[in-house]
């Protein structure tokens, strides 16, 4: 493959040569004239021969100049191209040196402000996003392995107790089996949650859904949990409409309302309000729970992130509820955000576009 600098120099030289030929042709056409008929012009034959000789001489000189211009132009263009493309070569070398082991490396960007500088800044911005993505994937893999390992370790421990025990009683068998079953269900829920993070959204499954009906189903399914914590859950959605996949949107509001109930104080409240128009619907879920530290607000939607790991596991959480909700909302073209004050509750806002 011909290097770019060589191609630039060849194109420049050819351009100069074509310009020289055009100038020479124009000059020849305007300065050399042949008699219309040498038979009727005194000395016509002699003048015709002289004109032809002058034309040949001019053509030869012109071709010589064209060849010289071609050679000089090619050399000059090559040197200019090498100098002009030097920053591009340096950028290419820096990019080639970056791999998965040094994603934090960045290319040097000059302050000239030209196209190469812009390309370098764009590349550095892209690498920053790639590095963040790799770091999130790494943390996710570590956390997922830990979450999967915990119930498996508990199952193995229970089975080991039965195996090494001296004739375990029926009650001991039943207690161990209950623990194993609980851990197996937790493992199954965690795996299903991981699959839900990657579940695809089919546009042909979109529906116009009454937000009040959808959230009403969620509240009904959580009535026992709310009663156990003496939490009052009320919705004020009137005639708000949400558009999308009914089952996926139900999962969003189930996860959000369940969190608002589970992490609420005894005797607390959960209020669900919504407004909508022809362009979008906004649903807010406000609770009177324990709240979240400000430093953790940007991380709560990350998969497997826990504000208080021990308390989350005690309450049966997988650390994927908010991540699943965010994933589903974004696949619907919406957005989700949270505001919270430690000890004073939280408010989650879900904005969904109307189709």
C-alpha positions, 0 to 999 in steps of 0.5 A: 500500500502506498504511504499517504505522504507519497500519495500526497506528493504524487497528486501534487506533482501531477497537478503541477504537471497538468497545470504546466501542460495547459499553460504550454498548450495555451501559449502555443495556440496563441503564439504560433500560427500556420498560414491558411494556404502556402500556395497563395502566400509569397514565401508561404512554404518557407514560413510554414516550415519555420512555424513548424520548427518553432512549434516543435522547439516550443513543445520540446522546451515545454515538455522539458519544463514540465518534467522539471516541474514534475520532479521538483514538485514531487520532491517538494510535495513529499517533504511538505507532506512528511512535515505536515503528517508528522503529528499524524504519525506520532499520534498513530504510534501512540495509539498503537502502543495502547492496549488492555494493560495500559488503558490509562495512557493518553496521547499527547495533544498539541495546543495548535488547535488544528485537526490533528489536535482535535483528533487527539482530544477525541481519542483521549475522550474515547479512551477515558470512556473505554477505561471507565467501561472496562473498570465497571466490567471488572468490578461487575465481574468481581462482584458477581463472582462474590454474589454467586459464591456466597450462596454456593458456599452456604450450600456446601457448608450445610451439606458438609455439616450433614456429611461429617455429623454423627448420625444427624437427626431428622430435625437437623436434616430438615433445617439443613435442607431449608437453608440449602433451599433458601440459598438455592432460591437466592442463587436462582433469583440472582441469576435471573436478575443478571439475565434481566440486565441483558433482556432485549426490548421488542418495539412491537410489544409496546402498549399504552398502559395506565400508570395507575393500573400498573403501579396498583398491581405492584402495590398489591403484590407488595402488600404483605411486605408493607404490612410487615413493616407497617408502611403505608403505600399510596399512589396518585397517578390519576390518568397518567399513561406510560408507553412500553413493554408492560412486563418490563415496566412492571419490573421497573416499578416493582423494584423501585417500590419494593426498595422504598418499602424494604428500606423504610422505617417502621410506620413510614410512607411511600407516595407515588405521584405522576404527571404526563402529557403527549410527549412524556410521563414523569413518575416520582416515588418518594419514601420516608426511609433511611436515605442514602449518603450523597457520595453513593447517589451516583453509584446506586444504579451500578450493578451489584453496588450496595450502600450497606452490603450486610443490611442489603443481604439480610433483606434479601436484596441482590444489588441488581434492582436499581441497575435493572430498573435503569437498564429497562428505562433507558431501553425505553428511551427514558431516564431515571434519577434519585435524590436522597438525604441520609435519614430523611428518605429518598425520591426516585424520578422516572421519565418515560417518553410517549410513543 
